[in-house]
Amino acid sequence: MYKINSQTGETWRMTFDQSKGYFWEAINHINMDAVEK
């Protein structure tokens, strides 16, 4: 699941961590570019 701030373009992804449970992880656009390569 994702949520996007349409004003700033910030994106968060719902992430699961065994110690923290579910939380919103901010996705950096720089990281997204790295994933595509």
C-alpha positions in Angstrom: 0.0 0.0 0.0 1.2 3.5 -0.9 0.2 7.0 0.0 1.4 10.1 -2.0 1.4 13.8 -1.0 0.3 15.3 -4.2 1.6 18.8 -3.2 5.2 17.7 -2.5 5.4 14.4 -4.5 6.5 12.6 -1.3 5.6 8.9 -1.3 5.3 6.5 1.6 5.1 2.7 1.4 3.5 0.5 4.1 6.4 -1.6 5.4 6.5 -4.5 7.9 9.3 -4.9 10.3 9.4 -7.7 12.9 10.5 -5.4 15.7 8.4 -2.3 14.8 5.4 -4.0 13.1 3.7 -2.1 10.2 4.9 1.5 9.6 4.9 4.1 6.8 8.4 4.2 5.2 9.1 7.4 3.2 10.4 6.6 -0.2 13.1 8.8 -1.5 12.9 9.5 -5.2 16.7 9.1 -5.5 16.3 5.5 -4.1 13.6 4.8 -6.6 15.9 5.8 -9.4 18.6 3.4 -8.1 16.1 0.5 -8.1 15.2 1.0 -11.7 18.9 0.6 -12.9 
